[in-house]
C-alpha cells in the first residue's frame, strides 16, 4: 500500500471536526495520484477526512485528505484490515425474518 497521500501532517482543520467512536471507525478507500489506499476514517470535516492506515512496512500513517477523494467501503472490500477491529461491529447478526 502506498503512503503517498501528500505531505500534510495530521493537524486538525479549522472547521469543526467529527470523530468516529473508538474502534467503530468506518473503512474507506482514498484515491491518490498513485492509485488508492484503504484505511479507516478516524475523523472528518465537511471538506477533509483524517485517514489512518498501516503500510506494507508496518508504518502507521495519519493524513488529512480532501473528502471528495474518499469513499466508504465495507471491511471485506478493504485491502487493509485493522488488527484491533471489534468484529461484532462490522458483522452484526442479521435480523430475523
PLY file of the C-alpha trace (Angstrom):
ply
format ascii 1.0
element vertex 97
property float x
property float y
property float z
element edge 96
property int vertex1
property int vertex2
end_header
0.00 0.00 0.00
1.37 3.38 -0.91
1.92 6.07 1.68
1.94 8.91 -0.85
-1.21 10.80 0.09
0.61 14.08 0.24
2.85 15.57 2.85
0.32 17.21 5.15
0.82 16.33 8.76
-2.27 15.33 10.77
-3.09 18.83 12.01
-6.79 19.37 12.64
-8.51 21.70 10.16
-10.10 24.94 11.31
-13.62 23.58 10.66
-15.45 21.57 13.35
-14.13 18.00 13.43
-16.28 14.92 13.97
-14.53 11.87 15.40
-15.58 8.27 14.90
-16.34 6.28 18.03
-13.32 4.37 19.29
-12.95 1.08 17.39
-16.00 1.96 15.27
-14.14 3.83 12.54
-15.56 3.22 9.07
-13.36 1.66 6.41
-12.68 3.94 3.45
-10.79 3.97 0.15
-8.83 7.09 -0.79
-7.94 7.78 -4.44
-4.43 9.16 -4.80
-2.28 10.17 -7.74
-0.61 6.74 -7.49
-3.73 4.58 -7.11
-5.66 4.06 -3.90
-5.15 3.49 -0.19
-7.56 1.59 2.05
-7.78 2.59 5.68
-10.13 3.96 8.30
-11.70 7.39 8.62
-10.92 8.39 12.19
-12.16 11.98 11.91
-13.69 14.30 9.33
-15.00 17.74 8.47
-17.26 18.69 5.58
-14.19 19.05 3.36
-11.49 16.70 4.72
-11.05 13.21 6.15
-8.36 12.04 8.57
-7.30 8.72 7.06
-5.49 6.10 9.16
-3.73 3.06 7.71
-0.66 0.90 8.16
1.51 0.34 5.10
3.20 -2.87 3.96
6.31 -1.99 6.01
4.27 -1.77 9.22
4.41 2.03 9.40
1.27 3.75 10.70
0.04 6.79 8.77
-2.49 9.50 9.58
-3.19 12.07 6.85
-5.85 14.67 6.24
-7.07 14.27 2.68
-9.80 16.05 0.67
-13.21 14.45 1.30
-14.02 14.05 -2.44
-11.08 11.59 -2.75
-12.55 9.27 -0.09
-15.44 6.81 -0.27
-16.75 4.42 2.35
-16.22 0.69 1.79
-17.01 -2.44 3.76
-14.42 -4.19 5.88
-14.45 -7.09 3.41
-13.66 -4.74 0.50
-10.64 -3.27 2.25
-7.15 -4.42 1.26
-6.02 -3.41 4.78
-7.68 -4.68 7.94
-7.21 -3.16 11.37
-5.88 -5.98 13.59
-7.74 -4.47 16.55
-11.21 -4.49 14.97
-14.26 -5.24 17.05
-15.63 -7.85 14.65
-19.10 -7.70 16.18
-19.46 -4.10 14.98
-18.66 -4.95 11.35
-20.53 -8.27 11.28
-23.72 -7.69 13.23
-26.18 -10.58 13.13
-28.93 -10.29 10.52
-32.37 -9.52 11.83
-34.71 -12.50 11.98
-37.32 -12.54 9.23
0 1
1 2
2 3
3 4
4 5
5 6
6 7
7 8
8 9
9 10
10 11
11 12
12 13
13 14
14 15
15 16
16 17
17 18
18 19
19 20
20 21
21 22
22 23
23 24
24 25
25 26
26 27
27 28
28 29
29 30
30 31
31 32
32 33
33 34
34 35
35 36
36 37
37 38
38 39
39 40
40 41
41 42
42 43
43 44
44 45
45 46
46 47
47 48
48 49
49 50
50 51
51 52
52 53
53 54
54 55
55 56
56 57
57 58
58 59
59 60
60 61
61 62
62 63
63 64
64 65
65 66
66 67
67 68
68 69
69 70
70 71
71 72
72 73
73 74
74 75
75 76
76 77
77 78
78 79
79 80
80 81
81 82
82 83
83 84
84 85
85 86
86 87
87 88
88 89
89 90
90 91
91 92
92 93
93 94
94 95
95 96
